[in-house]
């Protein structure tokens, strides 16, 4: 398997998880959801409680539980074990072409990113919204 970050085409990149943690922060150390931060220990404990983890897989729970810490723990635990379709569910990271600032945001993918960290994934695939040259430099591709 290729062991380097790379451009997958169409604005999608395979990036080292550690690089994304540097750019975005660690979702287990910062509050990325509308609740108290969750920890890896919370997620690992949840995986032992299948019913609790299933809460994170149920579409009817999306939205109404966004401030519910258990939902986020369950969602990460569910994705950690079940995975996701990496070709159709690619989170987007922002790179502002005008300001070139250091603020980057992961759009629609924080649970998957946290699950990848919990699984020990070395790489994570993202789509870039913004300046591709800035992204490639930040990802260590250029």
Secondary structure, 3 states (H helix, E strand, C coil): CCCCCEEEECCEEEEEHHHHHHHHCCCCCCCCCCCCCCCHHHHHHHHCCHHHHHHCCCHHHCCCCCCCHHHHHHHHHHHHHHCCCCCCCCEEEEECCCCCCCCCCEECCHHHHHHHHHHCCCEEEEEEEECHHHHHHHHCCC
